[in-house]
Structure formats: C-alpha cells, structure tokens
Amino acid sequence: MPKKSQIIRAKKPPKYKTRIVRRCFRCGRRRGYMRKFGLCRICFRELANKGLLPGIRKSSW
C-alpha cells in the first residue's frame, strides 16, 4: 500500500512526460497496471471474478 504522499505525487502532472506514474485507482499499486481498465492485476482479477467488469469473462480451454 503506497503512502498518501506517493498517490498525490502520481496525480500531479510531471515535469517530463516520461515520469508519469500510473497507479491503480482502487488500491494505488503501480506494478502490474492495466491501462485499459485503470486497475492493477490483483484488483482486476477480484472484480472480474465477481462479475463487476462488463465484457470480461473467465476463459478456459
């Protein structure tokens, strides 16, 4: 869990565009981030298993 100061700093526009830190809007995690959903892999999996993400189904083959 990141500190509040890290979350606030990530929301602030950076001096250079390569310094953008994308964080999960739910938990604040920055690793394993999926841009399309704005979530980290852990939160994505939790919400997908509960059926809260429209258009996402668990695959099996």
N, CA, C and O atoms as a Maestro MAE file, in Angstrom:
{
 s_m_m2io_version
 :::
 2.0.0
}

f_m_ct {
 s_m_title
 :::
 protein
 m_atom[244] {
  # First column is atom index #
  i_m_mmod_type
  r_m_x_coord
  r_m_y_coord
  r_m_z_coord
  i_m_residue_number
  s_m_chain_name
  s_m_pdb_residue_name
  s_m_pdb_atom_name
  i_m_atomic_number
  :::
  1 25 0.843 -1.176 0.000 1 A "MET " " N  " 7
  2 3 0.000 0.000 0.000 1 A "MET " " CA " 6
  3 2 0.889 1.240 0.000 1 A "MET " " C  " 6
  4 15 1.716 1.399 0.898 1 A "MET " " O  " 8
  5 25 0.739 2.107 -0.972 2 A "PRO " " N  " 7
  6 3 1.574 3.306 -1.029 2 A "PRO " " CA " 6
  7 2 1.134 4.358 -0.019 2 A "PRO " " C  " 6
  8 15 -0.009 4.380 0.437 2 A "PRO " " O  " 8
  9 25 2.082 5.224 0.312 3 A "LYS " " N  " 7
  10 3 1.768 6.326 1.217 3 A "LYS " " CA " 6
  11 2 0.890 7.337 0.482 3 A "LYS " " C  " 6
  12 15 0.879 7.382 -0.749 3 A "LYS " " O  " 8
  13 25 0.153 8.147 1.245 4 A "LYS " " N  " 7
  14 3 -0.698 9.158 0.625 4 A "LYS " " CA " 6
  15 2 0.112 10.131 -0.210 4 A "LYS " " C  " 6
  16 15 -0.349 10.600 -1.251 4 A "LYS " " O  " 8
  17 25 1.316 10.435 0.244 5 A "SER " " N  " 7
  18 3 2.152 11.385 -0.491 5 A "SER " " CA " 6
  19 2 2.540 10.832 -1.863 5 A "SER " " C  " 6
  20 15 2.665 11.596 -2.821 5 A "SER " " O  " 8
  21 25 2.731 9.522 -1.970 6 A "GLN " " N  " 7
  22 3 3.074 8.907 -3.257 6 A "GLN " " CA " 6
  23 2 1.880 8.952 -4.216 6 A "GLN " " C  " 6
  24 15 2.054 9.166 -5.416 6 A "GLN " " O  " 8
  25 25 0.684 8.754 -3.693 7 A "ILE " " N  " 7
  26 3 -0.514 8.800 -4.531 7 A "ILE " " CA " 6
  27 2 -0.755 10.221 -5.029 7 A "ILE " " C  " 6
  28 15 -1.095 10.424 -6.195 7 A "ILE " " O  " 8
  29 25 -0.580 11.210 -4.144 8 A "ILE " " N  " 7
  30 3 -0.765 12.614 -4.521 8 A "ILE " " CA " 6
  31 2 0.267 13.030 -5.561 8 A "ILE " " C  " 6
  32 15 -0.059 13.737 -6.514 8 A "ILE " " O  " 8
  33 25 1.510 12.592 -5.381 9 A "ARG " " N  " 7
  34 3 2.572 12.923 -6.333 9 A "ARG " " CA " 6
  35 2 2.308 12.315 -7.709 9 A "ARG " " C  " 6
  36 15 2.630 12.923 -8.730 9 A "ARG " " O  " 8
  37 25 1.721 11.112 -7.739 10 A "ALA " " N  " 7
  38 3 1.420 10.452 -9.008 10 A "ALA " " CA " 6
  39 2 0.313 11.179 -9.769 10 A "ALA " " C  " 6
  40 15 0.297 11.162 -10.999 10 A "ALA " " O  " 8
  41 25 -0.611 11.818 -9.051 11 A "LYS " " N  " 7
  42 3 -1.712 12.540 -9.694 11 A "LYS " " CA " 6
  43 2 -1.271 13.886 -10.254 11 A "LYS " " C  " 6
  44 15 -1.896 14.415 -11.173 11 A "LYS " " O  " 8
  45 25 -0.194 14.439 -9.700 12 A "LYS " " N  " 7
  46 3 0.310 15.734 -10.145 12 A "LYS " " CA " 6
  47 2 0.947 15.608 -11.528 12 A "LYS " " C  " 6
  48 15 1.624 14.615 -11.795 12 A "LYS " " O  " 8
  49 25 0.750 16.584 -12.414 13 A "PRO " " N  " 7
  50 3 1.389 16.486 -13.739 13 A "PRO " " CA " 6
  51 2 2.915 16.568 -13.615 13 A "PRO " " C  " 6
  52 15 3.432 17.469 -12.955 13 A "PRO " " O  " 8
  53 25 3.636 15.635 -14.244 14 A "PRO " " N  " 7
  54 3 5.098 15.613 -14.112 14 A "PRO " " CA " 6
  55 2 5.787 16.679 -14.964 14 A "PRO " " C  " 6
  56 15 5.205 17.232 -15.897 14 A "PRO " " O  " 8
  57 25 7.032 16.943 -14.616 15 A "LYS " " N  " 7
  58 3 7.841 17.909 -15.360 15 A "LYS " " CA " 6
  59 2 8.109 17.396 -16.770 15 A "LYS " " C  " 6
  60 15 8.088 18.164 -17.732 15 A "LYS " " O  " 8
  61 25 8.360 16.101 -16.886 16 A "TYR " " N  " 7
  62 3 8.598 15.453 -18.173 16 A "TYR " " CA " 6
  63 2 7.601 14.312 -18.331 16 A "TYR " " C  " 6
  64 15 7.281 13.631 -17.356 16 A "TYR " " O  " 8
  65 25 7.107 14.095 -19.548 17 A "LYS " " N  " 7
  66 3 6.044 13.102 -19.731 17 A "LYS " " CA " 6
  67 2 6.500 11.669 -19.477 17 A "LYS " " C  " 6
  68 15 5.662 10.792 -19.267 17 A "LYS " " O  " 8
  69 25 7.803 11.409 -19.492 18 A "THR " " N  " 7
  70 3 8.290 10.055 -19.219 18 A "THR " " CA " 6
  71 2 8.256 9.711 -17.734 18 A "THR " " C  " 6
  72 15 8.468 8.559 -17.355 18 A "THR " " O  " 8
  73 25 7.993 10.696 -16.905 19 A "ARG " " N  " 7
  74 3 7.949 10.463 -15.456 19 A "ARG " " CA " 6
  75 2 6.550 10.111 -14.952 19 A "ARG " " C  " 6
  76 15 6.337 10.026 -13.742 19 A "ARG " " O  " 8
  77 25 5.598 9.908 -15.857 20 A "ILE " " N  " 7
  78 3 4.235 9.574 -15.449 20 A "ILE " " CA " 6
  79 2 4.240 8.249 -14.704 20 A "ILE " " C  " 6
  80 15 4.822 7.267 -15.163 20 A "ILE " " O  " 8
  81 25 3.581 8.234 -13.541 21 A "VAL " " N  " 7
  82 3 3.428 7.003 -12.772 21 A "VAL " " CA " 6
  83 2 1.946 6.678 -12.753 21 A "VAL " " C  " 6
  84 15 1.149 7.405 -12.159 21 A "VAL " " O  " 8
  85 25 1.585 5.596 -13.396 22 A "ARG " " N  " 7
  86 3 0.182 5.187 -13.426 22 A "ARG " " CA " 6
  87 2 -0.065 4.257 -12.254 22 A "ARG " " C  " 6
  88 15 0.689 3.311 -12.025 22 A "ARG " " O  " 8
  89 25 -1.130 4.535 -11.514 23 A "ARG " " N  " 7
  90 3 -1.455 3.740 -10.334 23 A "ARG " " CA " 6
  91 2 -2.887 3.242 -10.420 23 A "ARG " " C  " 6
  92 15 -3.751 3.866 -11.037 23 A "ARG " " O  " 8
  93 25 -3.110 2.114 -9.791 24 A "CYS " " N  " 7
  94 3 -4.444 1.544 -9.683 24 A "CYS " " CA " 6
  95 2 -5.311 2.523 -8.895 24 A "CYS " " C  " 6
  96 15 -4.915 2.977 -7.822 24 A "CYS " " O  " 8
  97 25 -6.492 2.849 -9.421 25 A "PHE " " N  " 7
  98 3 -7.328 3.822 -8.721 25 A "PHE " " CA " 6
  99 2 -7.958 3.229 -7.471 25 A "PHE " " C  " 6
  100 15 -8.432 3.965 -6.606 25 A "PHE " " O  " 8
  101 25 -7.969 1.903 -7.367 26 A "ARG " " N  " 7
  102 3 -8.601 1.242 -6.233 26 A "ARG " " CA " 6
  103 2 -7.654 1.089 -5.043 26 A "ARG " " C  " 6
  104 15 -8.016 1.413 -3.912 26 A "ARG " " O  " 8
  105 25 -6.431 0.591 -5.304 27 A "CYS " " N  " 7
  106 3 -5.517 0.313 -4.192 27 A "CYS " " CA " 6
  107 2 -4.235 1.153 -4.244 27 A "CYS " " C  " 6
  108 15 -3.534 1.257 -3.237 27 A "CYS " " O  " 8
  109 25 -3.917 1.750 -5.392 28 A "GLY " " N  " 7
  110 3 -2.730 2.596 -5.503 28 A "GLY " " CA " 6
  111 2 -1.483 1.878 -5.969 28 A "GLY " " C  " 6
  112 15 -0.417 2.488 -6.051 28 A "GLY " " O  " 8
  113 25 -1.591 0.597 -6.276 29 A "ARG " " N  " 7
  114 3 -0.435 -0.183 -6.722 29 A "ARG " " CA " 6
  115 2 0.020 0.301 -8.102 29 A "ARG " " C  " 6
  116 15 -0.810 0.621 -8.952 29 A "ARG " " O  " 8
  117 25 1.328 0.353 -8.322 30 A "ARG " " N  " 7
  118 3 1.824 0.824 -9.618 30 A "ARG " " CA " 6
  119 2 2.352 -0.296 -10.502 30 A "ARG " " C  " 6
  120 15 2.478 -0.108 -11.712 30 A "ARG " " O  " 8
  121 25 2.662 -1.444 -9.939 31 A "ARG " " N  " 7
  122 3 3.158 -2.551 -10.752 31 A "ARG " " CA " 6
  123 2 1.990 -3.425 -11.187 31 A "ARG " " C  " 6
  124 15 1.006 -3.560 -10.460 31 A "ARG " " O  " 8
  125 25 2.097 -4.010 -12.358 32 A "GLY " " N  " 7
  126 3 1.037 -4.870 -12.870 32 A "GLY " " CA " 6
  127 2 -0.199 -4.071 -13.238 32 A "GLY " " C  " 6
  128 15 -1.321 -4.549 -13.069 32 A "GLY " " O  " 8
  129 25 -0.004 -2.852 -13.743 33 A "TYR " " N  " 7
  130 3 -1.100 -1.945 -14.061 33 A "TYR " " CA " 6
  131 2 -1.616 -2.199 -15.471 33 A "TYR " " C  " 6
  132 15 -0.826 -2.370 -16.400 33 A "TYR " " O  " 8
  133 25 -2.934 -2.225 -15.635 34 A "MET " " N  " 7
  134 3 -3.556 -2.393 -16.953 34 A "MET " " CA " 6
  135 2 -4.195 -1.069 -17.340 34 A "MET " " C  " 6
  136 15 -5.152 -0.624 -16.707 34 A "MET " " O  " 8
  137 25 -3.658 -0.437 -18.394 35 A "ARG " " N  " 7
  138 3 -4.136 0.876 -18.800 35 A "ARG " " CA " 6
  139 2 -5.601 0.882 -19.199 35 A "ARG " " C  " 6
  140 15 -6.339 1.812 -18.876 35 A "ARG " " O  " 8
  141 25 -6.011 -0.152 -19.895 36 A "LYS " " N  " 7
  142 3 -7.378 -0.204 -20.418 36 A "LYS " " CA " 6
  143 2 -8.426 -0.118 -19.302 36 A "LYS " " C  " 6
  144 15 -9.504 0.441 -19.499 36 A "LYS " " O  " 8
  145 25 -8.106 -0.668 -18.146 37 A "PHE " " N  " 7
  146 3 -9.062 -0.708 -17.054 37 A "PHE " " CA " 6
  147 2 -8.702 0.240 -15.914 37 A "PHE " " C  " 6
  148 15 -9.557 0.559 -15.089 37 A "PHE " " O  " 8
  149 25 -7.459 0.692 -15.855 38 A "GLY " " N  " 7
  150 3 -7.035 1.577 -14.769 38 A "GLY " " CA " 6
  151 2 -6.867 0.849 -13.456 38 A "GLY " " C  " 6
  152 15 -6.944 1.451 -12.385 38 A "GLY " " O  " 8
  153 25 -6.633 -0.472 -13.546 39 A "LEU " " N  " 7
  154 3 -6.525 -1.316 -12.364 39 A "LEU " " CA " 6
  155 2 -5.229 -2.098 -12.379 39 A "LEU " " C  " 6
  156 15 -4.635 -2.313 -13.436 39 A "LEU " " O  " 8
  157 25 -4.794 -2.523 -11.205 40 A "CYS " " N  " 7
  158 3 -3.667 -3.448 -11.131 40 A "CYS " " CA " 6
  159 2 -4.210 -4.852 -11.383 40 A "CYS " " C  " 6
  160 15 -5.424 -5.056 -11.386 40 A "CYS " " O  " 8
  161 25 -3.342 -5.795 -11.589 41 A "ARG " " N  " 7
  162 3 -3.753 -7.159 -11.934 41 A "ARG " " CA " 6
  163 2 -4.562 -7.820 -10.824 41 A "ARG " " C  " 6
  164 15 -5.447 -8.631 -11.098 41 A "ARG " " O  " 8
  165 25 -4.262 -7.478 -9.575 42 A "ILE " " N  " 7
  166 3 -4.938 -8.093 -8.435 42 A "ILE " " CA " 6
  167 2 -6.381 -7.593 -8.337 42 A "ILE " " C  " 6
  168 15 -7.313 -8.385 -8.198 42 A "ILE " " O  " 8
  169 25 -6.552 -6.275 -8.412 43 A "CYS " " N  " 7
  170 3 -7.904 -5.708 -8.353 43 A "CYS " " CA " 6
  171 2 -8.705 -6.120 -9.578 43 A "CYS " " C  " 6
  172 15 -9.905 -6.374 -9.476 43 A "CYS " " O  " 8
  173 25 -8.054 -6.190 -10.740 44 A "PHE " " N  " 7
  174 3 -8.734 -6.632 -11.958 44 A "PHE " " CA " 6
  175 2 -9.297 -8.034 -11.774 44 A "PHE " " C  " 6
  176 15 -10.445 -8.300 -12.128 44 A "PHE " " O  " 8
  177 25 -8.502 -8.908 -11.231 45 A "ARG " " N  " 7
  178 3 -8.937 -10.293 -11.049 45 A "ARG " " CA " 6
  179 2 -10.102 -10.393 -10.056 45 A "ARG " " C  " 6
  180 15 -11.062 -11.130 -10.283 45 A "ARG " " O  " 8
  181 25 -10.004 -9.637 -8.952 46 A "GLU " " N  " 7
  182 3 -11.073 -9.645 -7.957 46 A "GLU " " CA " 6
  183 2 -12.397 -9.186 -8.570 46 A "GLU " " C  " 6
  184 15 -13.428 -9.835 -8.397 46 A "GLU " " O  " 8
  185 25 -12.356 -8.056 -9.290 47 A "LEU " " N  " 7
  186 3 -13.579 -7.508 -9.881 47 A "LEU " " CA " 6
  187 2 -14.108 -8.387 -11.008 47 A "LEU " " C  " 6
  188 15 -15.320 -8.529 -11.165 47 A "LEU " " O  " 8
  189 25 -13.206 -8.978 -11.794 48 A "ALA " " N  " 7
  190 3 -13.634 -9.848 -12.892 48 A "ALA " " CA " 6
  191 2 -14.297 -11.112 -12.351 48 A "ALA " " C  " 6
  192 15 -15.298 -11.566 -12.906 48 A "ALA " " O  " 8
  193 25 -13.762 -11.679 -11.290 49 A "ASN " " N  " 7
  194 3 -14.352 -12.886 -10.702 49 A "ASN " " CA " 6
  195 2 -15.724 -12.603 -10.085 49 A "ASN " " C  " 6
  196 15 -16.585 -13.483 -10.060 49 A "ASN " " O  " 8
  197 25 -15.928 -11.398 -9.595 50 A "LYS " " N  " 7
  198 3 -17.231 -11.026 -9.032 50 A "LYS " " CA " 6
  199 2 -18.232 -10.644 -10.122 50 A "LYS " " C  " 6
  200 15 -19.428 -10.512 -9.863 50 A "LYS " " O  " 8
  201 25 -17.719 -10.465 -11.360 51 A "GLY " " N  " 7
  202 3 -18.588 -10.102 -12.472 51 A "GLY " " CA " 6
  203 2 -18.902 -8.616 -12.519 51 A "GLY " " C  " 6
  204 15 -19.927 -8.224 -13.076 51 A "GLY " " O  " 8
  205 25 -18.046 -7.784 -11.949 52 A "LEU " " N  " 7
  206 3 -18.279 -6.343 -11.905 52 A "LEU " " CA " 6
  207 2 -17.676 -5.584 -13.082 52 A "LEU " " C  " 6
  208 15 -17.920 -4.387 -13.231 52 A "LEU " " O  " 8
  209 25 -16.890 -6.263 -13.920 53 A "LEU " " N  " 7
  210 3 -16.322 -5.632 -15.106 53 A "LEU " " CA " 6
  211 2 -17.125 -6.092 -16.324 53 A "LEU " " C  " 6
  212 15 -17.101 -7.276 -16.662 53 A "LEU " " O  " 8
  213 25 -17.831 -5.180 -16.983 54 A "PRO " " N  " 7
  214 3 -18.649 -5.589 -18.123 54 A "PRO " " CA " 6
  215 2 -17.780 -6.060 -19.293 54 A "PRO " " C  " 6
  216 15 -16.770 -5.438 -19.622 54 A "PRO " " O  " 8
  217 25 -18.185 -7.152 -19.903 55 A "GLY " " N  " 7
  218 3 -17.492 -7.671 -21.074 55 A "GLY " " CA " 6
  219 2 -16.320 -8.591 -20.748 55 A "GLY " " C  " 6
  220 15 -15.655 -9.072 -21.666 55 A "GLY " " O  " 8
  221 25 -16.053 -8.845 -19.499 56 A "ILE " " N  " 7
  222 3 -14.946 -9.703 -19.095 56 A "ILE " " CA " 6
  223 2 -15.498 -11.022 -18.574 56 A "ILE " " C  " 6
  224 15 -16.346 -11.055 -17.681 56 A "ILE " " O  " 8
  225 25 -14.994 -12.115 -19.157 57 A "ARG " " N  " 7
  226 3 -15.392 -13.447 -18.692 57 A "ARG " " CA " 6
  227 2 -14.146 -14.245 -18.427 57 A "ARG " " C  " 6
  228 15 -13.106 -14.022 -19.046 57 A "ARG " " O  " 8
  229 25 -14.250 -15.171 -17.511 58 A "LYS " " N  " 7
  230 3 -13.132 -16.061 -17.230 58 A "LYS " " CA " 6
  231 2 -13.025 -17.059 -18.370 58 A "LYS " " C  " 6
  232 15 -14.008 -17.697 -18.748 58 A "LYS " " O  " 8
  233 25 -11.828 -17.186 -18.911 59 A "SER " " N  " 7
  234 3 -11.648 -18.088 -20.040 59 A "SER " " CA " 6
  235 2 -11.151 -19.463 -19.573 59 A "SER " " C  " 6
  236 15 -10.465 -19.583 -18.559 59 A "SER " " O  " 8
  237 25 -11.509 -20.466 -20.323 60 A "SER " " N  " 7
  238 3 -10.997 -21.812 -20.079 60 A "SER " " CA " 6
  239 2 -10.951 -22.539 -21.402 60 A "SER " " C  " 6
  240 15 -11.880 -22.431 -22.202 60 A "SER " " O  " 8
  241 25 -9.890 -23.275 -21.644 61 A "TRP " " N  " 7
  242 3 -9.762 -24.011 -22.893 61 A "TRP " " CA " 6
  243 2 -9.029 -25.299 -22.684 61 A "TRP " " C  " 6
  244 15 -8.827 -26.055 -23.634 61 A "TRP " " O  " 8
  :::
 }
 m_bond[243] {
  # First column is bond index #
  i_m_from
  i_m_to
  i_m_order
  :::
  1 1 2 1
  2 2 3 1
  3 3 4 2
  4 3 5 1
  5 5 6 1
  6 6 7 1
  7 7 8 2
  8 7 9 1
  9 9 10 1
  10 10 11 1
  11 11 12 2
  12 11 13 1
  13 13 14 1
  14 14 15 1
  15 15 16 2
  16 15 17 1
  17 17 18 1
  18 18 19 1
  19 19 20 2
  20 19 21 1
  21 21 22 1
  22 22 23 1
  23 23 24 2
  24 23 25 1
  25 25 26 1
  26 26 27 1
  27 27 28 2
  28 27 29 1
  29 29 30 1
  30 30 31 1
  31 31 32 2
  32 31 33 1
  33 33 34 1
  34 34 35 1
  35 35 36 2
  36 35 37 1
  37 37 38 1
  38 38 39 1
  39 39 40 2
  40 39 41 1
  41 41 42 1
  42 42 43 1
  43 43 44 2
  44 43 45 1
  45 45 46 1
  46 46 47 1
  47 47 48 2
  48 47 49 1
  49 49 50 1
  50 50 51 1
  51 51 52 2
  52 51 53 1
  53 53 54 1
  54 54 55 1
  55 55 56 2
  56 55 57 1
  57 57 58 1
  58 58 59 1
  59 59 60 2
  60 59 61 1
  61 61 62 1
  62 62 63 1
  63 63 64 2
  64 63 65 1
  65 65 66 1
  66 66 67 1
  67 67 68 2
  68 67 69 1
  69 69 70 1
  70 70 71 1
  71 71 72 2
  72 71 73 1
  73 73 74 1
  74 74 75 1
  75 75 76 2
  76 75 77 1
  77 77 78 1
  78 78 79 1
  79 79 80 2
  80 79 81 1
  81 81 82 1
  82 82 83 1
  83 83 84 2
  84 83 85 1
  85 85 86 1
  86 86 87 1
  87 87 88 2
  88 87 89 1
  89 89 90 1
  90 90 91 1
  91 91 92 2
  92 91 93 1
  93 93 94 1
  94 94 95 1
  95 95 96 2
  96 95 97 1
  97 97 98 1
  98 98 99 1
  99 99 100 2
  100 99 101 1
  101 101 102 1
  102 102 103 1
  103 103 104 2
  104 103 105 1
  105 105 106 1
  106 106 107 1
  107 107 108 2
  108 107 109 1
  109 109 110 1
  110 110 111 1
  111 111 112 2
  112 111 113 1
  113 113 114 1
  114 114 115 1
  115 115 116 2
  116 115 117 1
  117 117 118 1
  118 118 119 1
  119 119 120 2
  120 119 121 1
  121 121 122 1
  122 122 123 1
  123 123 124 2
  124 123 125 1
  125 125 126 1
  126 126 127 1
  127 127 128 2
  128 127 129 1
  129 129 130 1
  130 130 131 1
  131 131 132 2
  132 131 133 1
  133 133 134 1
  134 134 135 1
  135 135 136 2
  136 135 137 1
  137 137 138 1
  138 138 139 1
  139 139 140 2
  140 139 141 1
  141 141 142 1
  142 142 143 1
  143 143 144 2
  144 143 145 1
  145 145 146 1
  146 146 147 1
  147 147 148 2
  148 147 149 1
  149 149 150 1
  150 150 151 1
  151 151 152 2
  152 151 153 1
  153 153 154 1
  154 154 155 1
  155 155 156 2
  156 155 157 1
  157 157 158 1
  158 158 159 1
  159 159 160 2
  160 159 161 1
  161 161 162 1
  162 162 163 1
  163 163 164 2
  164 163 165 1
  165 165 166 1
  166 166 167 1
  167 167 168 2
  168 167 169 1
  169 169 170 1
  170 170 171 1
  171 171 172 2
  172 171 173 1
  173 173 174 1
  174 174 175 1
  175 175 176 2
  176 175 177 1
  177 177 178 1
  178 178 179 1
  179 179 180 2
  180 179 181 1
  181 181 182 1
  182 182 183 1
  183 183 184 2
  184 183 185 1
  185 185 186 1
  186 186 187 1
  187 187 188 2
  188 187 189 1
  189 189 190 1
  190 190 191 1
  191 191 192 2
  192 191 193 1
  193 193 194 1
  194 194 195 1
  195 195 196 2
  196 195 197 1
  197 197 198 1
  198 198 199 1
  199 199 200 2
  200 199 201 1
  201 201 202 1
  202 202 203 1
  203 203 204 2
  204 203 205 1
  205 205 206 1
  206 206 207 1
  207 207 208 2
  208 207 209 1
  209 209 210 1
  210 210 211 1
  211 211 212 2
  212 211 213 1
  213 213 214 1
  214 214 215 1
  215 215 216 2
  216 215 217 1
  217 217 218 1
  218 218 219 1
  219 219 220 2
  220 219 221 1
  221 221 222 1
  222 222 223 1
  223 223 224 2
  224 223 225 1
  225 225 226 1
  226 226 227 1
  227 227 228 2
  228 227 229 1
  229 229 230 1
  230 230 231 1
  231 231 232 2
  232 231 233 1
  233 233 234 1
  234 234 235 1
  235 235 236 2
  236 235 237 1
  237 237 238 1
  238 238 239 1
  239 239 240 2
  240 239 241 1
  241 241 242 1
  242 242 243 1
  243 243 244 2
  :::
 }
}
